Each structure stands twice: as C-alpha cells, then as structure tokens.
Amino acid sequence: MWQKLIKEAIRLSLNLEAKKAVVAEVAAVASQAHSAVAAEYRGLTVAEMTKLRTAAREGKVYLRVVRNTLASRALEGTEFECMRDGLRGPLMLAFSREDPSAAARLIRDFGKEHAKLVVKMGCLGGRLLPPEQVKALAEMPTKEQSIAMLMGVLQAPISKFVRTLAEPTAKLVRTVAAVRDQKQAT
C-alpha cells in the first residue's frame, strides 16, 4: 500500500517542464562525455550518497540519479544509446568529462568501501561494457600517469647512452685508483 503511494508521489513530483529540463541536462552532458557507468545504488544511505557526490565533483565526474525513462530519452542520439536497454532498477549514471576512466574509477573505489554500490554496465566509444570490462576500464592509468610512463620510456635510452659514454672514463679512474692503492700498500 505504502509503496504504491510513494511511487505515485515520486511520479507526480516532476512536472513535464522539469522532466524536459532533466532530459536536456543529461543529454548535454552525455554529448560531451568520454565514457559512462551505470551503477545500482540500492541500500546506500543519504550520507554515503553525499560522500559519493563530493568525490564525483572532485574527480570531475557528472553523477546523476535519473528515472530510467528520462535517462533513456536523454541517451537517445548519443554514443551512450547502447545503454538504454539495460536501464532497469534504481540506477545512477556517472559520466567522465575529461578522463575516460574517471567514472569507472570513482564507482570502483567507492564500491570497495560500500558493497551496496554495484556496477551494472558501462559504455566507452559507443560500445556497451559489462561490469568486468568496467573494472578493467577503472584500471587504466590517468592522463598524468600515462605521460609519466611515456617520459620514462623516452628517458631510458638517453640515460643509458650517457652511462655508456661515462663508463670508459669511470673505468679509467677506478683503474688508476686501484694502481695507486696497490703502490701505497707496497
């Protein structure tokens, strides 16, 4: 009885103009996002959701709880349209604006502490990702980490070349020092 009343109150809470605004907002974000993750949040407390939203803002991830029908309309015509069939149950959508793996990383990290947050699907480049591949997406390095790895790869041959050039001189110095030590010992 109460569940029907609550569902009816939620259904009536958004008027048509508010629904159109929500759809337009989510569609605008989806058109500029690199990737998206849908996660079930059933059982999370308000404090936990607030903590997740704060972490999302810090990570430049757009996080929104939207009714599935509105989310389906918002994703229409974007590269995330493949997610429409999987929008069932209480889901939140997380869109990565700058780093393609940011949303997946946010949900994965928060899910480690809160087992009730469950990844349902993701999307990258117009391709639907099952939860296992969303976890793999979360493992991808960030832009800064990728640049650091590239710099390390670029620096390795140069530093090896410098060590190779310096080795004959160092060997000569060690040899002279050994001869000196030998003469001083005798």
FENKAKA-V501167 format. One record per residue. N is the residue number from 1. PHI is phi in radians with two decimals (NA if undefined). OMEGA is omega in radians with two decimals (999 if undefined). D_LAST is the distance of its C-alpha to the last C-alpha in Angstrom with 2 decimals. Layout:
BEGIN
n:N phi:PHI omega:OMEGA d_last:D_LAST
n:N phi:PHI omega:OMEGA d_last:D_LAST
END
This chain:
BEGIN
n:1 phi:NA omega:-3.11 d_last:103.73
n:2 phi:-1.13 omega:-3.13 d_last:101.18
n:3 phi:-1.09 omega:3.11 d_last:98.86
n:4 phi:-1.12 omega:3.13 d_last:101.67
n:5 phi:-1.15 omega:3.14 d_last:102.39
n:6 phi:-1.16 omega:3.12 d_last:98.74
n:7 phi:-1.08 omega:3.13 d_last:98.39
n:8 phi:-1.15 omega:3.11 d_last:101.60
n:9 phi:-1.13 omega:3.11 d_last:100.43
n:10 phi:-1.16 omega:-3.12 d_last:97.14
n:11 phi:-1.10 omega:-3.11 d_last:99.01
n:12 phi:-1.47 omega:-3.04 d_last:101.33
n:13 phi:-1.16 omega:3.11 d_last:98.68
n:14 phi:-1.79 omega:3.06 d_last:97.67
n:15 phi:-1.43 omega:-3.03 d_last:100.45
n:16 phi:-1.05 omega:-3.13 d_last:100.52
n:17 phi:-1.14 omega:3.12 d_last:99.03
n:18 phi:-1.16 omega:3.11 d_last:96.13
n:19 phi:-1.13 omega:3.11 d_last:95.48
n:20 phi:-1.11 omega:3.12 d_last:95.49
n:21 phi:-1.15 omega:3.12 d_last:93.02
n:22 phi:-1.11 omega:3.14 d_last:90.65
n:23 phi:-1.07 omega:-3.14 d_last:90.89
n:24 phi:-1.12 omega:3.14 d_last:90.29
n:25 phi:-1.12 omega:-3.12 d_last:87.26
n:26 phi:-1.15 omega:3.12 d_last:85.60
n:27 phi:-1.13 omega:3.12 d_last:86.48
n:28 phi:-1.13 omega:3.12 d_last:84.92
n:29 phi:-1.16 omega:-3.11 d_last:81.67
n:30 phi:-1.11 omega:-3.12 d_last:81.68
n:31 phi:-1.22 omega:-3.12 d_last:82.19
n:32 phi:-1.89 omega:-3.05 d_last:78.95
n:33 phi:-1.42 omega:3.10 d_last:76.79
n:34 phi:-1.54 omega:-3.12 d_last:74.03
n:35 phi:-2.64 omega:3.12 d_last:74.54
n:36 phi:-2.47 omega:3.09 d_last:76.67
n:37 phi:-2.35 omega:3.04 d_last:76.51
n:38 phi:-1.92 omega:-3.11 d_last:79.49
n:39 phi:-2.33 omega:3.09 d_last:78.89
n:40 phi:-1.50 omega:-3.05 d_last:81.28
n:41 phi:-1.93 omega:-3.07 d_last:81.13
n:42 phi:-0.97 omega:3.09 d_last:83.72
n:43 phi:1.73 omega:3.10 d_last:82.98
n:44 phi:-1.35 omega:3.11 d_last:80.74
n:45 phi:-1.42 omega:3.12 d_last:81.81
n:46 phi:-1.10 omega:3.13 d_last:82.61
n:47 phi:-1.10 omega:3.12 d_last:79.45
n:48 phi:-1.17 omega:3.10 d_last:77.32
n:49 phi:-1.12 omega:3.11 d_last:79.10
n:50 phi:-1.12 omega:3.10 d_last:78.51
n:51 phi:-1.09 omega:3.11 d_last:74.80
n:52 phi:-1.13 omega:3.13 d_last:74.74
n:53 phi:-1.13 omega:3.10 d_last:76.60
n:54 phi:-1.13 omega:3.11 d_last:74.18
n:55 phi:-1.11 omega:3.12 d_last:71.21
n:56 phi:-1.15 omega:3.10 d_last:73.08
n:57 phi:-1.08 omega:-3.14 d_last:73.64
n:58 phi:-1.15 omega:-3.12 d_last:69.97
n:59 phi:-1.57 omega:-3.13 d_last:69.01
n:60 phi:1.00 omega:3.10 d_last:71.67
n:61 phi:-2.01 omega:3.08 d_last:73.64
n:62 phi:-1.47 omega:-3.08 d_last:77.45
n:63 phi:-2.12 omega:-3.08 d_last:78.74
n:64 phi:-2.59 omega:2.97 d_last:82.46
n:65 phi:-1.67 omega:-3.07 d_last:84.80
n:66 phi:-2.31 omega:3.04 d_last:87.72
n:67 phi:-1.02 omega:-3.06 d_last:90.67
n:68 phi:-1.07 omega:3.12 d_last:90.11
n:69 phi:-1.16 omega:3.12 d_last:93.19
n:70 phi:-1.23 omega:3.11 d_last:92.07
n:71 phi:-1.10 omega:3.12 d_last:88.51
n:72 phi:-1.07 omega:3.10 d_last:89.94
n:73 phi:-1.17 omega:-3.12 d_last:91.94
n:74 phi:-1.19 omega:-3.11 d_last:89.01
n:75 phi:-1.40 omega:-3.14 d_last:86.73
n:76 phi:-1.09 omega:3.12 d_last:89.42
n:77 phi:1.49 omega:3.08 d_last:88.41
n:78 phi:-1.89 omega:3.10 d_last:84.70
n:79 phi:-1.26 omega:3.13 d_last:81.80
n:80 phi:-1.70 omega:-3.13 d_last:82.03
n:81 phi:-1.07 omega:-3.14 d_last:85.50
n:82 phi:-1.12 omega:-3.12 d_last:84.12
n:83 phi:-1.42 omega:-3.00 d_last:83.68
n:84 phi:-1.01 omega:-3.09 d_last:87.44
n:85 phi:-1.21 omega:-3.10 d_last:88.29
n:86 phi:-1.63 omega:-3.11 d_last:85.75
n:87 phi:-1.41 omega:3.13 d_last:87.03
n:88 phi:-2.43 omega:3.12 d_last:88.44
n:89 phi:1.49 omega:-3.13 d_last:88.19
n:90 phi:-1.31 omega:-3.09 d_last:86.74
n:91 phi:-2.08 omega:2.95 d_last:84.01
n:92 phi:-2.02 omega:3.12 d_last:81.97
n:93 phi:-1.86 omega:3.10 d_last:80.69
n:94 phi:-2.14 omega:-3.13 d_last:77.28
n:95 phi:-1.97 omega:3.08 d_last:76.65
n:96 phi:-1.51 omega:-3.10 d_last:73.23
n:97 phi:-1.55 omega:-3.06 d_last:73.72
n:98 phi:-1.97 omega:-3.11 d_last:70.25
n:99 phi:-1.71 omega:-3.08 d_last:67.80
n:100 phi:-1.01 omega:-3.10 d_last:69.39
n:101 phi:-1.73 omega:-3.06 d_last:67.76
n:102 phi:-1.11 omega:-3.12 d_last:68.44
n:103 phi:-1.14 omega:3.13 d_last:71.72
n:104 phi:-1.11 omega:3.13 d_last:70.38
n:105 phi:-1.15 omega:3.13 d_last:67.30
n:106 phi:-1.06 omega:-3.12 d_last:69.55
n:107 phi:-1.14 omega:3.13 d_last:71.86
n:108 phi:-1.09 omega:-3.10 d_last:69.02
n:109 phi:-1.11 omega:3.13 d_last:67.16
n:110 phi:-1.21 omega:3.13 d_last:70.38
n:111 phi:-1.17 omega:3.10 d_last:71.49
n:112 phi:-1.11 omega:-3.12 d_last:68.39
n:113 phi:-1.55 omega:-3.05 d_last:69.70
n:114 phi:-2.21 omega:-3.05 d_last:73.40
n:115 phi:-1.16 omega:-3.13 d_last:74.34
n:116 phi:-1.35 omega:3.07 d_last:77.88
n:117 phi:-1.53 omega:-3.01 d_last:76.77
n:118 phi:-2.12 omega:3.10 d_last:76.91
n:119 phi:-1.24 omega:3.11 d_last:76.15
n:120 phi:-1.80 omega:-3.14 d_last:79.12
n:121 phi:-2.97 omega:3.08 d_last:78.20
n:122 phi:-2.58 omega:3.12 d_last:76.53
n:123 phi:-2.60 omega:3.09 d_last:76.91
n:124 phi:-2.50 omega:3.11 d_last:74.49
n:125 phi:1.10 omega:3.12 d_last:75.61
n:126 phi:1.38 omega:-3.12 d_last:79.10
n:127 phi:-1.94 omega:3.13 d_last:77.86
n:128 phi:-1.26 omega:-3.13 d_last:78.75
n:129 phi:-1.99 omega:3.02 d_last:75.79
n:130 phi:-1.27 omega:-3.08 d_last:76.19
n:131 phi:-0.95 omega:-3.13 d_last:74.40
n:132 phi:-1.14 omega:3.14 d_last:71.38
n:133 phi:-1.30 omega:3.04 d_last:70.78
n:134 phi:-1.14 omega:3.08 d_last:71.25
n:135 phi:-1.11 omega:3.10 d_last:68.36
n:136 phi:-1.16 omega:3.08 d_last:66.27
n:137 phi:-1.10 omega:3.12 d_last:67.34
n:138 phi:-1.16 omega:-3.14 d_last:66.14
n:139 phi:-1.36 omega:-3.11 d_last:62.65
n:140 phi:-1.06 omega:3.13 d_last:62.35
n:141 phi:-1.23 omega:3.08 d_last:59.88
n:142 phi:-1.31 omega:3.14 d_last:61.29
n:143 phi:-1.06 omega:-3.13 d_last:61.19
n:144 phi:-1.12 omega:3.12 d_last:58.24
n:145 phi:-1.15 omega:3.12 d_last:56.29
n:146 phi:-1.12 omega:3.12 d_last:57.12
n:147 phi:-1.12 omega:3.12 d_last:55.92
n:148 phi:-1.10 omega:3.11 d_last:52.64
n:149 phi:-1.14 omega:3.12 d_last:52.11
n:150 phi:-1.11 omega:3.11 d_last:52.98
n:151 phi:-1.11 omega:3.09 d_last:50.55
n:152 phi:-1.12 omega:3.12 d_last:47.77
n:153 phi:-1.18 omega:3.13 d_last:48.66
n:154 phi:-1.23 omega:-3.09 d_last:48.76
n:155 phi:-1.35 omega:-3.05 d_last:45.49
n:156 phi:-0.99 omega:-3.14 d_last:43.46
n:157 phi:-1.12 omega:-3.13 d_last:43.31
n:158 phi:-1.17 omega:-3.13 d_last:42.44
n:159 phi:-1.17 omega:3.08 d_last:39.56
n:160 phi:-1.14 omega:3.10 d_last:38.25
n:161 phi:-1.08 omega:3.13 d_last:38.55
n:162 phi:-1.13 omega:3.11 d_last:36.61
n:163 phi:-1.11 omega:3.12 d_last:33.79
n:164 phi:-1.12 omega:3.12 d_last:33.80
n:165 phi:-1.18 omega:-3.09 d_last:33.61
n:166 phi:-1.43 omega:-3.05 d_last:30.79
n:167 phi:-1.08 omega:3.14 d_last:28.64
n:168 phi:-1.03 omega:3.12 d_last:27.24
n:169 phi:-1.14 omega:3.13 d_last:26.09
n:170 phi:-1.11 omega:3.14 d_last:24.61
n:171 phi:-1.16 omega:3.10 d_last:22.81
n:172 phi:-1.07 omega:3.14 d_last:21.40
n:173 phi:-1.11 omega:3.12 d_last:20.22
n:174 phi:-1.12 omega:3.13 d_last:18.57
n:175 phi:-1.16 omega:3.12 d_last:16.85
n:176 phi:-1.09 omega:3.12 d_last:15.61
n:177 phi:-1.14 omega:3.11 d_last:14.45
n:178 phi:-1.15 omega:3.11 d_last:12.56
n:179 phi:-1.10 omega:3.11 d_last:10.86
n:180 phi:-1.05 omega:3.14 d_last:10.14
n:181 phi:-1.10 omega:3.14 d_last:8.84
n:182 phi:-1.18 omega:-3.13 d_last:6.54
n:183 phi:-1.20 omega:3.14 d_last:5.32
n:184 phi:-1.24 omega:-3.13 d_last:5.48
n:185 phi:-1.29 omega:-3.11 d_last:3.82
n:186 phi:-1.61 omega:999 d_last:0.00
END
